Amino acid sequence: MSDNGQKLLTLVVTGRNDTYYGNFIYRISTCINFLAYNLAKLDKLDDLEVMVTDWGSDVPLSRALTLTAEGARLARFVYVPREITRRKRPDGDFYPSCAINTSIRRGQGKYLMIFDADSLFPLYSVKGVIDLLEGRLSLPLDVEKAFFFFSRHQVPWELVQREPSIAEWERYLALNIGLLPRDQGPSGLGGRGAGQLMHRSIWHECRGYNESLIGQGWIDVEYTLRVTQRYPWMDLSGIGVALFHMKHWRGSIQGLWPNAVQNPTVVSPAPCANDEDWGLGEEKLEAVTLQAEAKAHPVAPFQGMLTKSGKTAKEFSEEMRHRDVARHVRRYLHAPARSTAEWEVLCALAWFSLSYYPARFIDTFARMVNPACIVGAANPGVEFYGIDTWKGVQWPREALTPEHVTMILGEVGYEGYTRFVSGDAETALERLKGSFSGECLFDLLLLRDNLIEIGTGSLEALLSLLAPGGMAVISMGSRDRLRVLLDGLKPLRKDLALITGHSGKTAFCLSLGEEQNRGEILKVVFGTPKKPLVARQVKRGIRTLARGLRKPQKALDYLKRACRSIIAPSGEKEKTP
């Protein structure tokens, strides 16, 4: 904070207490809490503020958000009553440009920054911005007379649906920061970013965002084009600063604002917009500060999402048979499932990944890429750990190499942290546990008989990696071996609900806790995998050719039909004469 008591930077956030994108309250709470957490580490909590414009909420955001003590110290709320929002927009819809200007006009910082309410500001980026504004970085322009743009990287929405804690976000960004895709907006337009920062004098000179644009989109570009008539711009990724946007759940906005207004792509002739009352300057709006003593932020234990649902093992077994599960498996299979048991394994992994968004997945035979494809396609941000010796493997004769596994995962849209633990299989587990970042727990495990011995000793060690609320999938080569394992496991792990596949070679262990586990072993039927497309076409061609042999006079005609049957596209059937 400066000598005259002025804040160094005001971050402007806007919102309303509604169901915007499904879990908006979590998103904006995490946005503020994560920033405050990092500022406290830098001892800069009193140098910045977050101005939140609450646009006509029935229950004010200041009462609805779940803020830490540090977050409460950082945030100030400007509540715009419903009668004002209705006067500004009679349709009752959100008014982004006016809401943003309301906080810009009332921010106390020497610099002002627009900040998405569902973005994360990592520690190193916060430090870089503070160093820039306090003059500790050398740049080829005047910081007080420049427009700064923040690039935006996208965090998979499946991870956001888990609603991670601050500690989980910190770990996730540390491991994945170089893997997350960056939005590539057109150069010089200031769009597709997560923030815009300038000296307060520039914001007031240009009178903020253009309030004649009442709808969605273009307001950031229109403002950029006005500011850059007089001032240069710079992307702060050049000094290592980046923001991370919590990607929107693609189904959460449907029906929320069906008639949302899209702004026209106008280009203003002058840098200044609006009148002197911009940002509700004529209204007497009070900024509310929530005072609280700073406390250490609690670190929640890592866990899966099964227990949060409150469902029973029977309800889970019924969910597993949903048609979307098999549809997902068929869509993302890299190689055809070779047996019913493998099909059951893949269906169980698909069900858990589609419904309960695992954060960490481990496979004990990583060269078989189908499981990783199924999980990675359903949950692109999952951490993937693969144990395999890869001894003597030469692609393509024996199996896939690690390089080919990662290439295939990229093809299905996977973009998470990957680690392969190769070498001696007997020591792989201990080497992983001894070098893991944080507590070595997983909410999704695939355990194969290559690492499981008859009896419970090895299996018990592997299941010690299972987090509460997670699932372990066990795949054995014979029914008898699996039965022996489960009989020995039941008295040792009373917290596990056991579900077996129809093949008798697969089991699904759900960590629900003793209160939710009734001790019974349930059975789920996923059906059988369809035969590979090529095999079906060849078989169809052979049948056609066999019919031709019974009619020598039409042998040539049947031979042509057989050839067409073999090369026919999926779904086409050769008509029988």
C-alpha positions as CSV (number, residue, x, y, z in Angstrom):
1,M,0.0,0.0,0.0
2,S,1.3,3.5,-0.9
3,D,2.2,6.1,1.7
4,N,-1.2,7.9,1.1
5,G,-3.1,4.8,1.9
6,Q,-4.1,4.0,-1.7
7,K,-4.3,0.4,-2.8
8,L,-1.8,-0.6,-5.5
9,L,-4.3,-2.6,-7.6
10,T,-8.1,-3.1,-7.7
11,L,-9.3,-6.2,-9.4
12,V,-12.9,-5.8,-10.8
13,V,-15.2,-8.8,-10.6
14,T,-18.9,-8.9,-11.5
15,G,-21.7,-11.4,-10.9
16,R,-25.1,-12.2,-9.6
17,N,-26.3,-14.8,-7.2
18,D,-27.9,-17.2,-9.7
19,T,-27.1,-20.6,-11.3
20,Y,-24.9,-19.1,-14.0
21,Y,-22.8,-22.0,-15.4
22,G,-24.1,-24.4,-12.7
23,N,-21.7,-23.6,-9.8
24,F,-21.0,-19.9,-10.0
25,I,-21.0,-19.4,-6.2
26,Y,-18.1,-22.0,-5.9
27,R,-16.3,-20.4,-8.9
28,I,-16.3,-16.8,-7.6
29,S,-15.6,-17.9,-4.1
30,T,-12.5,-19.9,-5.3
31,C,-11.4,-17.0,-7.5
32,I,-11.2,-14.7,-4.5
33,N,-9.9,-17.2,-2.0
34,F,-7.1,-18.4,-4.3
35,L,-5.9,-14.9,-5.0
36,A,-6.1,-14.0,-1.3
37,Y,-4.2,-17.2,-0.4
38,N,-1.3,-16.2,-2.7
39,L,-1.3,-12.6,-1.6
40,A,-0.9,-13.7,2.0
41,K,2.2,-15.7,1.0
42,L,3.6,-12.6,-0.5
43,D,2.6,-10.4,2.5
44,K,0.6,-8.2,0.1
45,L,-2.9,-8.9,1.3
46,D,-3.5,-5.2,2.2
47,D,-2.0,-3.8,-1.1
48,L,-4.8,-5.2,-3.3
49,E,-8.5,-5.3,-3.3
50,V,-11.2,-7.2,-5.2
51,M,-14.3,-5.0,-6.0
52,V,-17.3,-7.2,-6.7
53,T,-20.3,-5.7,-8.4
54,D,-23.4,-7.6,-7.3
55,W,-25.9,-6.9,-10.1
56,G,-29.3,-7.2,-8.3
57,S,-29.1,-10.5,-6.5
58,D,-32.1,-11.5,-4.4
59,V,-29.6,-12.8,-1.8
60,P,-26.5,-10.6,-1.9
61,L,-23.2,-12.3,-2.9
62,S,-21.6,-10.9,0.2
63,R,-23.8,-13.3,2.2
64,A,-23.8,-16.2,-0.2
65,L,-20.1,-16.7,-1.0
66,T,-17.9,-19.0,1.1
67,L,-14.9,-16.9,1.7
68,T,-11.8,-17.7,3.8
69,A,-10.7,-15.1,6.4
70,E,-8.1,-13.8,3.9
71,G,-10.7,-13.7,1.1
72,A,-13.1,-11.7,3.3
73,R,-10.3,-9.1,4.0
74,L,-9.6,-8.8,0.3
75,A,-13.2,-8.4,-1.1
76,R,-15.4,-5.3,-1.2
77,F,-19.0,-5.6,-2.5
78,V,-20.9,-3.0,-4.4
79,Y,-24.6,-4.0,-4.4
80,V,-26.8,-2.7,-7.2
81,P,-30.4,-2.9,-6.0
82,R,-33.0,-4.6,-8.2
83,E,-34.9,-1.4,-8.9
84,I,-31.8,0.1,-10.5
85,T,-30.9,-3.0,-12.5
86,R,-34.5,-3.1,-13.8
87,R,-34.3,0.6,-14.8
88,K,-31.1,0.0,-16.7
89,R,-32.3,-3.2,-18.4
90,P,-36.0,-3.7,-18.2
91,D,-35.7,-7.3,-19.4
92,G,-33.9,-8.1,-16.1
93,D,-30.9,-9.6,-17.9
94,F,-27.3,-9.1,-16.8
95,Y,-25.7,-5.8,-18.0
96,P,-21.9,-6.6,-18.2
97,S,-20.6,-3.3,-19.4
98,C,-22.4,-1.3,-16.7
99,A,-21.7,-3.8,-14.0
100,I,-17.9,-3.7,-14.7
101,N,-17.9,0.1,-14.9
102,T,-19.7,0.3,-11.5
103,S,-16.6,-1.2,-9.8
104,I,-14.1,0.6,-12.0
105,R,-15.6,3.9,-10.9
106,R,-15.4,3.0,-7.2
107,G,-12.1,1.1,-7.1
108,Q,-9.4,2.5,-4.8
109,G,-6.4,1.1,-6.6
110,K,-3.7,3.1,-8.4
111,Y,-4.2,0.5,-11.2
112,L,-7.5,-1.2,-12.1
113,M,-7.8,-4.7,-13.7
114,I,-10.8,-6.5,-15.1
115,F,-10.8,-10.1,-13.8
116,D,-13.0,-13.0,-14.8
117,A,-15.0,-14.2,-11.8
118,D,-14.1,-17.8,-12.6
119,S,-10.4,-17.5,-13.1
120,L,-7.4,-18.5,-11.0
121,F,-4.4,-16.1,-10.4
122,P,-1.4,-18.3,-9.5
123,L,1.3,-17.2,-7.1
124,Y,4.0,-16.6,-9.7
125,S,1.6,-14.5,-11.8
126,V,0.5,-12.4,-8.8
127,K,4.2,-11.7,-8.0
128,G,5.0,-10.8,-11.6
129,V,2.1,-8.2,-11.7
130,I,3.1,-6.7,-8.4
131,D,6.7,-6.5,-9.4
132,L,5.6,-4.8,-12.7
133,L,3.4,-2.2,-11.0
134,E,6.0,-1.4,-8.3
135,G,8.7,-0.8,-10.9
136,R,11.0,-3.8,-10.3
137,L,10.7,-4.9,-13.9
138,S,12.4,-3.2,-16.9
139,L,10.0,-2.8,-19.9
140,P,10.3,-0.8,-23.1
141,L,7.2,1.3,-22.3
142,D,5.8,3.4,-19.5
143,V,3.7,1.2,-17.1
144,E,1.4,4.1,-16.3
145,K,0.6,4.8,-19.9
146,A,0.1,1.3,-21.3
147,F,-2.7,-1.3,-21.8
148,F,-1.8,-4.8,-20.4
149,F,-3.6,-7.9,-21.6
150,F,-3.7,-11.3,-19.7
151,S,-3.7,-14.5,-21.7
152,R,-6.2,-17.2,-20.7
153,H,-5.5,-20.9,-20.3
154,Q,-8.4,-23.3,-20.0
155,V,-8.9,-25.7,-17.1
156,P,-11.1,-28.7,-18.0
157,W,-14.6,-28.3,-16.8
158,E,-14.6,-31.9,-15.4
159,L,-12.0,-30.8,-12.9
160,V,-14.1,-27.8,-11.9
161,Q,-17.1,-30.0,-11.3
162,R,-15.1,-31.7,-8.5
163,E,-14.9,-28.3,-6.8
164,P,-11.3,-28.7,-5.6
165,S,-10.0,-27.1,-2.5
166,I,-7.4,-24.3,-2.6
167,A,-4.6,-26.8,-1.8
168,E,-5.8,-29.1,-4.7
169,W,-5.8,-26.1,-7.1
170,E,-2.3,-25.2,-6.0
171,R,-1.0,-28.7,-6.7
172,Y,-2.9,-29.1,-9.9
173,L,-1.6,-25.8,-11.4
174,A,2.0,-26.6,-10.4
175,L,1.9,-30.0,-12.2
176,N,-0.2,-29.0,-15.2
177,I,0.6,-25.3,-15.9
178,G,2.6,-26.1,-19.1
179,L,0.0,-28.6,-20.4
180,L,-3.1,-26.5,-20.4
181,P,-4.2,-25.0,-23.8
182,R,-4.0,-21.2,-24.2
183,D,-6.8,-19.3,-26.0
184,Q,-5.4,-17.8,-29.2
185,G,-7.3,-14.5,-29.7
186,P,-6.6,-12.2,-32.7
187,S,-3.6,-10.0,-32.0
188,G,-4.4,-6.4,-31.0
189,L,-8.1,-6.9,-30.2
190,G,-7.9,-7.7,-26.5
191,G,-10.4,-10.5,-26.7
192,R,-10.4,-14.1,-25.5
193,G,-8.4,-13.2,-22.4
194,A,-8.9,-13.3,-18.6
195,G,-8.0,-9.7,-17.8
196,Q,-7.2,-6.1,-18.8
197,L,-5.1,-3.8,-16.7
198,M,-4.3,-0.1,-16.8
199,H,-3.6,2.9,-14.7
200,R,-6.8,4.3,-13.2
201,S,-6.3,7.6,-15.1
202,I,-6.7,5.7,-18.4
203,W,-9.9,3.9,-17.3
204,H,-11.4,7.2,-16.2
205,E,-10.2,9.1,-19.3
206,C,-11.9,6.6,-21.6
207,R,-14.9,6.2,-19.2
208,G,-14.7,2.5,-19.0
209,Y,-16.6,0.0,-21.2
210,N,-19.1,1.2,-23.7
211,E,-22.5,1.1,-21.9
212,S,-24.4,1.4,-25.2
213,L,-23.4,-2.3,-25.6
214,I,-25.9,-3.9,-23.2
215,G,-25.4,-7.5,-24.2
216,Q,-22.8,-10.2,-24.4
217,G,-19.5,-10.1,-26.3
218,W,-17.3,-7.5,-28.0
219,I,-17.2,-5.1,-25.1
220,D,-13.6,-5.9,-24.3
221,V,-12.6,-5.6,-28.0
222,E,-14.4,-2.3,-28.4
223,Y,-12.6,-0.9,-25.4
224,T,-9.2,-2.2,-26.6
225,L,-9.7,-0.5,-29.9
226,R,-10.5,2.8,-28.2
227,V,-7.6,2.7,-25.7
228,T,-5.0,1.7,-28.4
229,Q,-5.8,4.9,-30.3
230,R,-3.6,6.6,-27.8
231,Y,-1.7,3.9,-25.8
232,P,0.4,0.8,-26.6
233,W,-0.7,-2.7,-25.5
234,M,1.3,-5.6,-24.2
235,D,0.5,-9.3,-23.4
236,L,1.9,-10.0,-19.9
237,S,2.6,-13.6,-20.9
238,G,5.9,-12.1,-22.1
239,I,7.0,-11.7,-18.5
240,G,5.6,-15.1,-17.5
241,V,2.2,-14.0,-16.3
242,A,-0.9,-16.2,-17.1
243,L,-4.4,-16.7,-15.8
244,F,-6.4,-19.9,-15.7
245,H,-10.0,-19.9,-16.6
246,M,-12.4,-22.6,-15.2
247,K,-13.8,-23.9,-18.4
248,H,-17.6,-23.8,-18.6
249,W,-19.7,-27.0,-18.4
250,R,-21.2,-27.2,-21.8
251,G,-24.7,-28.0,-20.6
252,S,-25.0,-25.6,-17.7
253,I,-25.9,-22.5,-19.7
254,Q,-28.7,-24.1,-21.8
255,G,-32.0,-22.4,-21.0
256,L,-30.5,-19.9,-18.6
257,W,-30.5,-16.9,-20.9
258,P,-32.2,-18.2,-24.1
259,N,-32.7,-14.7,-25.5
260,A,-29.3,-13.2,-24.5
261,V,-28.5,-10.1,-26.6
262,Q,-25.3,-10.3,-28.6
263,N,-23.5,-6.9,-29.0
264,P,-22.9,-5.5,-32.5
265,T,-19.2,-5.3,-33.5
266,V,-19.0,-1.5,-33.6
267,V,-15.7,0.5,-33.7
268,S,-15.9,3.8,-31.9
269,P,-14.3,6.8,-33.6
270,A,-13.0,8.4,-30.3
271,P,-11.2,7.0,-27.2
272,C,-14.0,8.2,-24.8
273,A,-17.4,6.6,-24.5
274,N,-20.5,7.1,-22.3
275,D,-21.5,10.3,-20.4
276,E,-20.3,11.7,-17.1
277,D,-22.5,9.4,-15.1
278,W,-20.9,6.2,-16.5
279,G,-20.6,3.3,-14.1
280,L,-23.8,4.4,-12.2
281,G,-21.9,7.6,-11.1
282,E,-25.2,9.3,-10.2
283,E,-26.2,6.5,-7.8
284,K,-25.1,6.5,-4.2
285,L,-23.9,2.9,-3.8
286,E,-22.1,1.8,-0.7
287,A,-19.1,-0.6,-0.9
288,V,-19.3,-3.3,1.9
289,T,-16.2,-4.8,3.4
290,L,-16.2,-8.1,5.3
291,Q,-13.7,-7.9,8.1
292,A,-12.2,-11.0,9.5
293,E,-8.9,-12.2,11.1
294,A,-6.6,-14.1,8.8
295,K,-6.3,-17.8,9.7
296,A,-4.3,-20.7,8.2
297,H,-6.2,-22.2,5.3
298,P,-7.2,-25.8,6.1
299,V,-5.9,-28.6,3.9
300,A,-8.7,-31.1,3.1
301,P,-7.7,-34.7,2.6
302,F,-7.8,-36.0,-1.0
303,Q,-10.9,-38.0,-1.8
304,G,-13.1,-39.2,-4.6
305,M,-16.7,-38.2,-5.2
306,L,-18.6,-41.4,-4.6
307,T,-19.3,-40.7,-0.9
308,K,-20.4,-37.1,-1.7
309,S,-23.3,-38.5,-3.7
310,G,-24.7,-40.4,-0.7
311,K,-25.8,-43.3,-2.9
312,T,-25.7,-47.0,-2.1
313,A,-23.7,-49.7,-3.9
314,K,-26.9,-50.9,-5.5
315,E,-27.6,-47.5,-7.0
316,F,-24.1,-47.3,-8.3
317,S,-24.4,-50.7,-10.0
318,E,-27.6,-49.6,-11.7
319,E,-25.9,-46.4,-12.9
320,M,-23.1,-48.5,-14.5
321,R,-25.5,-50.0,-17.0
322,H,-26.5,-46.6,-18.5
323,R,-26.4,-46.6,-22.3
324,D,-24.0,-43.6,-22.4
325,V,-21.3,-45.8,-20.8
326,A,-21.1,-48.4,-23.6
327,R,-21.5,-45.6,-26.1
328,H,-18.5,-43.8,-24.7
329,V,-16.4,-47.0,-24.7
330,R,-17.2,-47.8,-28.3
331,R,-16.4,-44.3,-29.4
332,Y,-12.9,-44.1,-27.8
333,L,-11.7,-47.7,-28.1
334,H,-8.2,-47.7,-29.7
335,A,-8.3,-51.4,-30.2
336,P,-11.2,-53.8,-30.0
337,A,-12.0,-55.3,-26.6
338,R,-10.7,-58.9,-26.8
339,S,-13.0,-60.4,-24.1
340,T,-16.1,-59.8,-22.1
341,A,-13.9,-59.2,-19.0
342,E,-12.0,-56.4,-20.8
343,W,-15.2,-54.9,-21.9
344,E,-16.5,-54.9,-18.3
345,V,-13.3,-53.1,-17.1
346,L,-13.6,-50.4,-19.8
347,C,-17.3,-49.9,-19.0
348,A,-16.6,-49.5,-15.3
349,L,-13.8,-47.0,-16.0
350,A,-16.1,-45.0,-18.4
351,W,-19.0,-44.9,-15.8
352,F,-16.8,-43.5,-13.1
353,S,-15.0,-41.0,-15.3
354,L,-18.2,-39.7,-16.9
355,S,-20.1,-39.4,-13.6
356,Y,-17.6,-38.8,-10.8
357,Y,-14.6,-37.0,-12.5
358,P,-11.6,-38.8,-11.1
359,A,-8.6,-36.5,-10.4
360,R,-5.9,-39.3,-10.4
361,F,-5.9,-42.6,-12.3
362,I,-3.3,-45.4,-12.1
363,D,-3.0,-48.4,-14.4
364,T,-0.7,-51.3,-13.6
365,F,-0.2,-52.3,-17.2
366,A,0.2,-49.0,-19.1
367,R,1.0,-50.5,-22.6
368,M,-2.6,-51.5,-22.9
369,V,-3.9,-48.1,-23.9
370,N,-7.6,-48.7,-24.0
371,P,-8.2,-47.9,-20.3
372,A,-6.2,-44.6,-20.5
373,C,-8.1,-43.6,-23.7
374,I,-11.5,-44.2,-22.0
375,V,-10.6,-42.3,-18.9
376,G,-8.7,-39.5,-20.6
377,A,-11.5,-38.8,-23.1
378,A,-14.1,-38.6,-20.4
379,N,-11.9,-36.5,-18.1
380,P,-9.1,-34.7,-20.0
381,G,-7.5,-33.2,-16.9
382,V,-7.0,-36.4,-14.9
383,E,-3.5,-37.2,-13.7
384,F,-2.5,-40.5,-15.3
385,Y,0.1,-42.8,-13.8
386,G,1.2,-45.9,-15.7
387,I,3.2,-48.8,-14.2
388,D,4.9,-51.0,-16.8
389,T,8.3,-52.6,-17.4
390,W,8.1,-52.2,-21.2
391,K,10.8,-54.9,-21.1
392,G,11.7,-55.9,-24.7
393,V,8.8,-53.9,-26.2
394,Q,9.3,-53.0,-29.8
395,W,6.4,-51.3,-31.5
396,P,4.3,-52.5,-33.4
397,R,5.1,-56.2,-33.0
398,E,4.9,-56.6,-29.2
399,A,3.0,-53.6,-27.8
400,L,2.8,-49.8,-27.7
401,T,5.7,-47.9,-26.5
402,P,5.3,-45.0,-24.0
403,E,5.7,-42.6,-26.9
404,H,2.8,-44.1,-28.8
405,V,0.6,-44.3,-25.6
406,T,1.0,-40.5,-25.1
407,M,0.3,-39.8,-28.8
408,I,-2.9,-41.9,-28.7
409,L,-4.0,-40.1,-25.6
410,G,-3.5,-36.7,-27.3
411,E,-5.7,-37.9,-30.1
412,V,-8.7,-38.4,-27.8
413,G,-8.3,-34.9,-26.2
414,Y,-6.3,-35.8,-23.1
415,E,-4.3,-32.9,-21.7
416,G,-3.4,-33.9,-18.1
417,Y,-0.2,-34.7,-16.1
418,T,1.3,-38.0,-17.1
419,R,3.9,-40.1,-15.4
420,F,5.2,-43.5,-16.3
421,V,6.9,-45.7,-13.7
422,S,9.0,-48.2,-15.6
423,G,11.8,-50.6,-14.5
424,D,11.4,-53.4,-12.0
425,A,7.7,-54.1,-11.4
426,E,8.3,-55.4,-7.9
427,T,9.6,-52.0,-6.7
428,A,7.5,-49.8,-8.9
429,L,4.9,-49.1,-6.3
430,E,7.4,-48.2,-3.6
431,R,9.3,-45.9,-6.0
432,L,6.1,-44.1,-6.9
433,K,5.0,-43.7,-3.3
434,G,8.4,-42.4,-2.2
435,S,8.5,-39.7,-4.9
436,F,4.8,-38.7,-5.1
437,S,3.8,-35.1,-4.9
438,G,1.6,-35.0,-1.8
439,E,-0.1,-38.0,-0.3
440,C,0.0,-41.0,-2.7
441,L,-3.7,-41.6,-3.1
442,F,-5.8,-42.3,-6.2
443,D,-9.6,-42.1,-6.7
444,L,-9.4,-44.5,-9.7
445,L,-7.2,-47.6,-9.8
446,L,-6.9,-50.4,-12.4
447,L,-5.3,-53.4,-10.8
448,R,-4.3,-56.4,-13.0
449,D,-3.1,-59.8,-12.1
450,N,0.4,-59.0,-13.3
451,L,0.9,-57.2,-9.9
452,I,-1.6,-59.2,-7.8
453,E,-0.5,-62.5,-6.2
454,I,-2.9,-65.1,-4.9
455,G,-3.9,-64.1,-1.4
456,T,-4.5,-60.6,0.0
457,G,-1.0,-59.4,0.7
458,S,-0.2,-57.7,-2.6
459,L,-3.8,-56.6,-3.2
460,E,-4.0,-55.0,0.2
461,A,-0.9,-53.0,-0.5
462,L,-2.3,-51.8,-3.8
463,L,-5.7,-51.0,-2.3
464,S,-3.9,-48.8,0.3
465,L,-3.6,-46.3,-2.6
466,L,-7.4,-46.0,-2.9
467,A,-8.7,-42.7,-1.6
468,P,-12.1,-42.5,0.2
469,G,-14.9,-42.1,-2.3
470,G,-12.8,-43.7,-5.1
471,M,-13.0,-47.0,-7.1
472,A,-10.5,-49.8,-7.7
473,V,-11.1,-52.0,-10.7
474,I,-9.6,-55.5,-10.4
475,S,-9.0,-57.7,-13.5
476,M,-7.9,-61.3,-13.0
477,G,-7.1,-64.1,-15.5
478,S,-9.4,-66.6,-13.9
479,R,-12.6,-66.7,-11.8
480,D,-11.1,-68.9,-9.1
481,R,-8.2,-66.4,-8.4
482,L,-10.6,-63.5,-8.2
483,R,-12.9,-65.4,-5.8
484,V,-10.0,-66.2,-3.5
485,L,-8.9,-62.5,-3.5
486,L,-12.4,-61.2,-2.7
487,D,-13.0,-63.8,0.0
488,G,-9.8,-62.7,1.7
489,L,-10.5,-59.0,1.2
490,K,-14.0,-58.8,2.7
491,P,-13.1,-59.1,6.4
492,L,-10.0,-56.8,6.0
493,R,-11.7,-53.9,4.2
494,K,-15.2,-53.4,5.5
495,D,-15.3,-50.0,4.0
496,L,-15.3,-51.4,0.4
497,A,-18.5,-52.2,-1.4
498,L,-17.9,-55.0,-3.9
499,I,-19.5,-55.4,-7.3
500,T,-18.5,-58.1,-9.8
501,G,-18.9,-58.4,-13.5
502,H,-20.9,-61.1,-15.2
503,S,-17.6,-62.7,-16.5
504,G,-16.5,-63.6,-13.0
505,K,-13.0,-62.1,-13.8
506,T,-13.6,-58.5,-12.8
507,A,-14.5,-56.7,-9.6
508,F,-15.2,-53.1,-8.7
509,C,-14.3,-52.0,-5.2
510,L,-16.1,-48.8,-4.1
511,S,-14.7,-47.0,-1.1
512,L,-17.9,-45.9,0.5
513,G,-17.2,-46.3,4.2
514,E,-18.7,-48.8,6.5
515,E,-21.9,-46.8,7.0
516,Q,-22.8,-47.1,3.3
517,N,-21.5,-50.6,2.7
518,R,-23.9,-53.4,3.5
519,G,-21.3,-56.1,2.9
520,E,-23.1,-57.9,0.1
521,I,-21.4,-58.6,-3.2
522,L,-23.5,-57.3,-6.1
523,K,-23.3,-58.2,-9.8
524,V,-23.5,-55.9,-12.8
525,V,-24.0,-57.0,-16.5
526,F,-22.5,-54.8,-19.1
527,G,-23.2,-57.1,-22.0
528,T,-20.6,-58.3,-24.4
529,P,-18.4,-56.3,-26.8
530,K,-19.4,-56.2,-30.4
531,K,-17.1,-58.0,-32.8
532,P,-14.6,-55.8,-34.5
533,L,-15.9,-54.1,-37.6
534,V,-13.3,-55.7,-39.9
535,A,-14.0,-59.1,-38.5
536,R,-17.8,-58.6,-39.1
537,Q,-17.2,-57.5,-42.7
538,V,-14.9,-60.4,-43.5
539,K,-17.3,-62.9,-42.0
540,R,-20.2,-61.3,-44.1
541,G,-18.1,-61.6,-47.2
542,I,-17.3,-65.2,-46.6
543,R,-21.0,-66.0,-46.2
544,T,-21.8,-64.3,-49.5
545,L,-19.0,-66.2,-51.2
546,A,-20.3,-69.5,-49.8
547,R,-23.7,-68.9,-51.2
548,G,-22.1,-68.2,-54.6
549,L,-20.4,-71.6,-54.5
550,R,-23.9,-73.2,-54.4
551,K,-24.8,-71.3,-57.6
552,P,-21.8,-71.7,-60.1
553,Q,-23.7,-69.9,-62.8
554,K,-23.6,-66.7,-60.7
555,A,-20.2,-67.3,-59.1
556,L,-18.7,-64.1,-60.6
557,D,-21.6,-62.0,-59.4
558,Y,-21.3,-63.4,-55.9
559,L,-17.6,-62.8,-55.9
560,K,-18.2,-59.1,-56.6
561,R,-20.8,-59.0,-53.9
562,A,-18.4,-60.6,-51.4
563,C,-15.7,-58.1,-52.2
564,R,-18.2,-55.2,-51.7
565,S,-19.3,-56.8,-48.4
566,I,-15.7,-56.8,-47.0
567,I,-15.0,-53.2,-47.9
568,A,-18.5,-51.8,-47.2
569,P,-18.5,-48.8,-44.8
570,S,-19.8,-49.3,-41.2
571,G,-23.6,-49.7,-41.1
572,E,-24.0,-50.9,-44.7
573,K,-25.2,-54.4,-45.4
574,E,-24.9,-56.3,-48.6
575,K,-28.3,-57.3,-49.9
576,T,-28.8,-61.0,-50.4
577,P,-30.1,-62.0,-53.8
